[in-house]
Amino acid sequence: MKLFKIAIPFWQHWLQLYSEHPELATQTWAEQQATINHNWFGFPHAWKDALEPLGYDVLEVLANVNLVQKTWAAERNFVYNEASWKYDILKGQILEFQPEILFVADMFQFSPEWIQHIRQSCPSIRLVMGWCGGPWPNDGLFKAYDFTLSCVPEIVDILSQQGHRTFHLNHSFDPRILDRIDTSRPPSIDFSFIGNINRNSQFHVARDATLEKLVADIQAEIFTLAFYEKDGLKTNARRLTKGQLLHVAQWLKAAGMSAPWLDSLPLFKSVATLKTAPRRAINPRIKPFMQPPRFGIPMFQTLRDSKATFNSHIDLSANSASNMRLFEATGVGTCLVTDYKTNLHTLFEPDYEVLTYNSPDECVEKVKWVLAHPQKRDEIAQAGQARTLKDHALSLRAVQLDEILQHEIQRLSALV
């Protein structure tokens, strides 16, 4: 069964990769794909290798990597519009591959109308599935999909209540990563965090607050995309202006002015969807500890080089342990310090396979303790790694995904 997967990797990652490997730009499409995959690029990792033993023929494309995609087009003399190259080339690839399953790993990048257009243009497609791992811009984007996958139980519940078919699928770890990193050298980083810090509602408000508390007491190394955020006078002036406009709009609405009419005015359009005033993009207390982000194999090596590493879930995942870092950190054998969630015990044994905290103060206390007790730290790291390799390997998730796909294809076939 043919499965076509659309991935949208961080642009910072692929630009970094091409700067480190300038020869990539002159290679064939297949050679570029191979080099990129070797770097453990994309999301989720290595589904192709995990699904093909189960009878799938998988083609994964990196839709926003223009050098790769335009090389594919050049090799076929494929004509595209420069203004819409991403969509034109993707359509050409889908039509050439003729998949039965279309897997969109970043649903937010494609309109429901475009997905519907692809379905109509490629009759071989029997099923379209998407992945949603965080807050979404509008509910309408789900209507073009047969079902949605999510690692976040709260998202599964919300979408299911709205009438969208949604299934829960945890992230995983590919043990082959251990062959690509140095697991023999001693840790050189006391405490690390690798991940995003979006200070807006539903994203990383709790994460930001805990990190602020941590860096006041602990020498942490933070590798994040937020390192590149602009935080100058102009940016903050615009932020303050938006906050003032929002305050005025809220006051006028409370005074009885029509909200739809007010939101339609040019002056207030920019704050119509805001619930709270925008915050500074970068927390000034955390900024001195920030370093450029790390991706792929260097990211896994940094995790391995850390005595302990920090985890905090997205605000939307209020009660559930769900993110990739759970499995990335434990998979490489690092002691993970993670926020306690009510379902965590179904994935790891708290304070035996991972360390847990319930508040920023407790997090600081646990990190200080684990750094002061290297033997206990190693025991937790080893237990966490053993659990991940046993219960959370990518090959096991592939079987779970296959079960969902087979069930949904049978269901849709019965409706015809």
C-alpha positions as CSV (number, residue, x, y, z in Angstrom):
1,M,0.0,0.0,0.0
2,K,1.5,3.4,-1.0
3,L,1.7,6.1,1.6
4,F,2.8,9.7,0.7
5,K,4.0,11.7,3.7
6,I,4.3,15.5,3.6
7,A,6.7,16.9,6.1
8,I,7.4,20.5,6.9
9,P,10.7,20.7,8.9
10,F,12.0,23.7,10.7
11,W,13.6,26.0,8.0
12,Q,16.4,26.7,10.4
13,H,17.3,23.1,10.4
14,W,17.6,22.6,6.7
15,L,19.4,25.9,6.2
16,Q,21.9,24.8,8.8
17,L,22.3,21.4,7.1
18,Y,22.9,22.9,3.7
19,S,25.5,25.3,5.1
20,E,27.3,22.4,6.7
21,H,27.1,20.3,3.5
22,P,27.4,22.8,0.6
23,E,27.8,19.9,-1.8
24,L,24.2,19.0,-1.2
25,A,22.9,21.7,-3.5
26,T,24.6,20.0,-6.5
27,Q,23.4,16.5,-5.7
28,T,20.5,14.6,-7.2
29,W,17.1,14.6,-5.5
30,A,17.7,11.0,-4.3
31,E,21.1,11.9,-2.9
32,Q,19.8,15.0,-1.1
33,Q,17.0,13.0,0.4
34,A,19.5,10.3,1.6
35,T,21.8,12.8,3.2
36,I,18.9,14.6,4.9
37,N,17.5,11.4,6.2
38,H,20.9,10.3,7.5
39,N,20.8,13.4,9.7
40,W,17.6,12.3,11.2
41,F,15.6,15.1,9.7
42,G,11.9,15.6,9.7
43,F,8.9,14.6,11.8
44,P,8.2,12.0,12.9
45,H,11.5,10.3,12.3
46,A,12.0,7.3,10.0
47,W,8.4,6.3,9.4
48,K,9.4,5.0,6.0
49,D,11.8,2.4,7.4
50,A,9.3,1.5,10.2
51,L,6.3,1.0,7.9
52,E,7.8,-0.7,4.9
53,P,8.3,-4.1,6.7
54,L,4.6,-4.0,7.3
55,G,3.8,-3.9,3.6
56,Y,3.8,-0.1,2.9
57,D,5.6,1.7,0.1
58,V,6.4,5.1,1.6
59,L,7.6,8.3,0.0
60,E,8.3,11.2,2.3
61,V,8.9,14.7,0.9
62,L,10.2,17.7,2.7
63,A,7.7,20.2,1.2
64,N,9.3,23.4,2.3
65,V,12.9,22.6,1.4
66,N,13.1,24.4,-1.9
67,L,16.5,23.0,-2.9
68,V,15.3,19.4,-2.7
69,Q,11.9,20.0,-4.2
70,K,13.2,22.1,-7.1
71,T,15.8,19.5,-7.9
72,W,13.0,16.9,-8.2
73,A,11.3,19.2,-10.6
74,A,14.4,19.9,-12.7
75,E,15.2,16.2,-13.1
76,R,11.7,15.8,-14.6
77,N,11.5,19.1,-16.5
78,F,8.5,19.7,-14.4
79,V,7.0,23.2,-14.9
80,Y,5.8,25.1,-11.8
81,N,4.8,28.6,-10.9
82,E,7.5,30.3,-8.8
83,A,4.9,31.9,-6.6
84,S,3.3,28.6,-5.7
85,W,6.3,26.2,-6.2
86,K,5.6,24.3,-2.9
87,Y,2.1,23.4,-3.9
88,D,2.7,22.8,-7.6
89,I,5.7,20.5,-7.0
90,L,3.9,18.6,-4.2
91,K,0.9,18.0,-6.5
92,G,3.3,16.7,-9.2
93,Q,4.9,14.3,-6.8
94,I,1.6,13.0,-5.5
95,L,0.3,12.4,-9.0
96,E,3.5,10.6,-10.0
97,F,3.5,8.4,-6.9
98,Q,-0.2,7.7,-7.0
99,P,-0.6,7.0,-3.2
100,E,-3.5,5.3,-1.5
101,I,-2.8,7.2,1.7
102,L,-1.9,10.8,2.1
103,F,-0.3,11.7,5.4
104,V,0.0,15.4,6.2
105,A,2.4,15.8,9.1
106,D,1.7,19.6,9.4
107,M,-1.9,20.3,8.8
108,F,-1.6,24.0,9.4
109,Q,0.4,24.6,6.2
110,F,-2.4,23.5,3.8
111,S,-5.9,24.8,3.3
112,P,-8.9,22.3,3.3
113,E,-9.5,23.5,-0.2
114,W,-6.0,22.5,-1.4
115,I,-6.3,19.1,0.3
116,Q,-9.7,18.6,-1.4
117,H,-8.2,19.6,-4.7
118,I,-5.5,17.0,-4.4
119,R,-8.1,14.3,-3.6
120,Q,-10.0,15.2,-6.7
121,S,-6.9,15.3,-8.8
122,C,-5.5,12.0,-7.6
123,P,-8.2,9.3,-7.6
124,S,-5.8,6.7,-6.1
125,I,-6.1,8.4,-2.7
126,R,-8.4,6.4,-0.5
127,L,-7.6,8.0,2.8
128,V,-6.2,11.4,4.0
129,M,-4.9,11.7,7.5
130,G,-3.2,14.6,9.4
131,W,-1.2,15.2,12.5
132,C,-2.1,17.8,15.1
133,G,0.2,18.3,18.0
134,G,-0.6,21.8,19.2
135,P,-3.1,24.7,19.1
136,W,-4.7,25.1,15.7
137,P,-5.8,28.3,13.9
138,N,-9.4,27.3,13.0
139,D,-11.6,24.2,13.2
140,G,-12.3,24.3,9.5
141,L,-9.0,22.7,8.5
142,F,-10.0,19.3,9.8
143,K,-13.0,18.9,7.5
144,A,-10.7,17.8,4.6
145,Y,-9.3,14.8,6.5
146,D,-10.7,11.4,7.1
147,F,-9.1,11.4,10.5
148,T,-6.5,13.2,12.6
149,L,-3.7,11.7,14.7
150,S,-2.4,13.5,17.9
151,C,0.0,12.7,20.7
152,V,-2.0,14.9,23.0
153,P,-5.1,13.3,24.6
154,E,-6.6,16.7,25.3
155,I,-6.6,17.4,21.5
156,V,-8.1,14.0,20.8
157,D,-10.9,14.8,23.2
158,I,-11.6,18.3,21.9
159,L,-11.6,17.3,18.2
160,S,-13.7,14.2,18.9
161,Q,-16.3,16.3,20.7
162,Q,-16.4,18.6,17.7
163,G,-17.2,15.6,15.5
164,H,-13.8,15.0,13.9
165,R,-12.5,11.5,13.8
166,T,-9.3,11.6,15.9
167,F,-6.9,8.9,17.3
168,H,-4.2,9.1,19.9
169,L,-0.7,7.9,19.0
170,N,2.2,8.5,21.2
171,H,5.6,9.6,19.9
172,S,8.5,7.1,19.9
173,F,12.2,6.6,19.7
174,D,14.3,5.0,16.9
175,P,17.0,2.9,18.6
176,R,19.2,3.3,15.5
177,I,20.0,6.8,16.7
178,L,22.3,5.2,19.4
179,D,24.5,4.0,16.5
180,R,24.9,7.6,15.3
181,I,25.9,9.3,18.5
182,D,28.8,8.9,21.0
183,T,27.4,7.1,24.0
184,S,30.8,6.5,25.6
185,R,32.0,10.0,26.5
186,P,31.1,11.5,29.9
187,P,28.4,14.2,30.0
188,S,29.8,17.7,29.6
189,I,26.6,19.7,30.3
190,D,25.1,19.8,33.8
191,F,21.6,20.6,32.8
192,S,20.0,21.4,29.5
193,F,16.8,22.2,27.7
194,I,16.3,21.7,24.0
195,G,13.0,23.1,22.6
196,N,10.8,26.0,21.8
197,I,9.8,28.8,24.1
198,N,6.6,30.4,22.8
199,R,5.4,32.8,25.5
200,N,1.8,33.1,24.1
201,S,-1.3,31.5,25.5
202,Q,-1.7,27.7,25.1
203,F,1.9,27.2,24.2
204,H,4.7,27.5,26.7
205,V,3.6,29.9,29.5
206,A,4.3,27.3,32.2
207,R,7.5,26.2,30.5
208,D,8.7,29.8,30.5
209,A,7.9,30.4,34.1
210,T,9.7,27.2,35.2
211,L,12.8,27.9,33.2
212,E,12.9,31.4,34.7
213,K,12.9,29.8,38.1
214,L,15.5,27.3,37.1
215,V,18.1,29.7,35.7
216,A,18.0,31.8,38.9
217,D,19.5,28.8,40.8
218,I,21.1,26.5,38.2
219,Q,23.5,26.9,35.4
220,A,21.4,25.7,32.5
221,E,22.2,25.6,28.8
222,I,19.1,26.3,26.7
223,F,19.1,25.5,23.0
224,T,16.1,27.1,21.4
225,L,14.6,28.8,18.3
226,A,13.8,31.7,20.6
227,F,17.5,32.6,20.4
228,Y,16.7,34.1,17.0
229,E,13.7,36.1,18.1
230,K,13.8,39.8,17.6
231,D,13.4,41.7,20.9
232,G,14.5,45.3,20.0
233,L,12.9,48.6,20.6
234,K,10.7,48.5,17.4
235,T,9.4,45.0,18.2
236,N,8.5,45.9,21.8
237,A,6.9,49.2,20.7
238,R,4.6,47.3,18.4
239,R,3.9,44.8,21.2
240,L,3.0,47.6,23.6
241,T,0.8,49.3,21.0
242,K,-1.1,46.1,20.5
243,G,-1.6,45.7,24.2
244,Q,-3.0,49.2,24.5
245,L,-5.3,48.7,21.6
246,L,-6.6,45.4,23.1
247,H,-7.2,47.2,26.4
248,V,-9.2,49.9,24.6
249,A,-11.2,47.3,22.6
250,Q,-12.0,45.4,25.7
251,W,-13.2,48.5,27.5
252,L,-15.4,49.6,24.6
253,K,-17.0,46.1,24.4
254,A,-17.6,46.1,28.2
255,A,-19.3,49.5,27.7
256,G,-21.8,47.9,25.3
257,M,-20.2,48.5,21.9
258,S,-20.9,45.8,19.3
259,A,-18.0,43.3,19.3
260,P,-18.3,42.2,15.6
261,W,-18.5,45.8,14.4
262,L,-15.5,46.9,16.6
263,D,-13.4,43.9,15.5
264,S,-14.1,44.8,11.8
265,L,-12.6,48.3,12.2
266,P,-9.1,48.6,10.6
267,L,-7.7,50.0,13.9
268,F,-8.8,47.0,15.9
269,K,-8.5,44.1,13.4
270,S,-4.9,43.3,14.6
271,V,-6.2,42.5,18.1
272,A,-9.6,41.0,17.3
273,T,-8.4,37.5,18.1
274,L,-6.3,38.3,21.1
275,K,-7.5,37.3,24.6
276,T,-4.5,38.7,26.5
277,A,-1.9,41.4,25.7
278,P,1.1,40.0,23.8
279,R,4.2,39.4,25.9
280,R,7.8,40.0,25.1
281,A,9.1,37.3,22.6
282,I,12.0,36.6,24.9
283,N,12.1,36.4,28.7
284,P,15.0,38.7,29.6
285,R,15.9,36.5,32.6
286,I,16.3,33.5,30.4
287,K,17.9,35.2,27.4
288,P,21.5,35.0,28.8
289,F,21.3,31.2,29.0
290,M,20.0,30.8,25.4
291,Q,22.1,29.2,22.6
292,P,21.1,28.5,18.9
293,P,18.9,25.5,18.5
294,R,20.2,22.0,17.7
295,F,18.5,19.6,15.4
296,G,18.8,16.0,14.2
297,I,21.9,14.0,15.3
298,P,23.5,17.0,17.0
299,M,20.4,17.5,19.1
300,F,20.4,13.8,20.2
301,Q,24.2,14.1,21.0
302,T,23.5,17.2,23.1
303,L,20.8,15.3,25.1
304,R,23.2,12.4,25.6
305,D,26.0,14.9,26.7
306,S,23.7,16.3,29.4
307,K,23.7,15.0,33.0
308,A,20.0,15.8,33.2
309,T,17.6,17.6,30.8
310,F,14.4,19.5,31.3
311,N,10.9,18.9,30.0
312,S,7.7,20.9,30.2
313,H,4.7,20.1,28.1
314,I,2.7,22.6,26.0
315,D,0.0,24.3,28.0
316,L,-2.7,22.7,26.0
317,S,-1.5,19.3,27.2
318,A,-2.5,20.3,30.7
319,N,-3.0,16.8,32.2
320,S,-1.2,14.5,29.8
321,A,2.4,13.5,29.2
322,S,2.6,13.6,25.4
323,N,5.6,15.3,23.8
324,M,8.6,13.9,21.8
325,R,11.2,14.9,24.4
326,L,9.9,12.2,26.8
327,F,11.2,9.6,24.4
328,E,14.2,11.4,22.8
329,A,15.8,12.1,26.2
330,T,15.2,8.7,27.8
331,G,16.0,7.0,24.5
332,V,19.6,8.3,24.4
333,G,20.0,7.5,28.1
334,T,19.7,10.9,29.7
335,C,18.1,11.6,33.1
336,L,14.8,13.4,32.2
337,V,13.2,15.9,34.6
338,T,9.6,16.3,33.5
339,D,6.4,17.9,34.7
340,Y,4.1,15.4,36.4
341,K,1.0,14.4,34.4
342,T,-1.9,12.1,35.5
343,N,-1.1,9.6,32.7
344,L,2.6,9.6,33.1
345,H,2.6,6.3,34.9
346,T,1.3,4.6,31.7
347,L,4.5,5.6,29.9
348,F,7.2,5.8,32.7
349,E,7.4,5.0,36.4
350,P,7.6,8.4,38.0
351,D,10.8,9.1,40.0
352,Y,12.2,5.7,39.0
353,E,12.4,6.0,35.2
354,V,12.0,9.8,35.0
355,L,12.1,12.5,37.7
356,T,8.9,14.5,38.1
357,Y,8.0,17.9,39.5
358,N,4.6,19.6,40.2
359,S,5.8,23.2,40.5
360,P,8.7,25.4,39.5
361,D,10.1,25.3,43.1
362,E,10.0,21.5,43.1
363,C,11.7,21.4,39.7
364,V,14.6,23.4,41.1
365,E,14.8,21.1,44.1
366,K,14.7,17.9,42.0
367,V,17.4,19.2,39.6
368,K,19.7,20.2,42.5
369,W,19.2,16.8,44.0
370,V,19.9,14.9,40.8
371,L,23.0,16.8,40.1
372,A,24.3,16.2,43.6
373,H,23.6,12.4,43.4
374,P,25.3,11.0,40.2
375,Q,24.7,7.4,41.0
376,K,21.0,7.9,41.5
377,R,21.0,10.0,38.3
378,D,22.6,7.2,36.3
379,E,20.1,4.7,37.7
380,I,17.2,6.8,36.6
381,A,18.7,7.4,33.2
382,Q,19.3,3.7,32.6
383,A,15.9,2.7,33.8
384,G,14.2,5.3,31.6
385,Q,16.2,4.2,28.6
386,A,15.4,0.5,29.2
387,R,11.7,1.4,29.3
388,T,11.8,3.5,26.1
389,L,13.6,0.8,24.2
390,K,11.2,-1.9,25.5
391,D,7.8,-0.1,25.1
392,H,8.3,3.1,23.0
393,A,10.4,2.0,20.0
394,L,9.3,3.3,16.6
395,S,8.7,-0.2,15.3
396,L,6.0,-0.6,18.0
397,R,4.3,2.7,17.1
398,A,4.4,1.6,13.4
399,V,2.3,-1.5,14.3
400,Q,-0.2,0.8,16.2
401,L,-0.4,3.1,13.2
402,D,-0.9,0.2,10.8
403,E,-3.8,-1.0,12.9
404,I,-5.4,2.4,12.7
405,L,-4.9,2.7,9.0
406,Q,-6.3,-0.8,8.3
407,H,-9.3,-0.2,10.4
408,E,-10.1,3.2,8.7
409,I,-9.6,1.9,5.2
410,Q,-12.0,-1.0,5.9
411,R,-14.5,1.5,7.4
412,L,-14.3,3.8,4.4
413,S,-14.5,0.9,2.0
414,A,-17.7,-0.2,3.7
415,L,-19.3,3.2,3.2
416,V,-18.8,3.1,-0.6
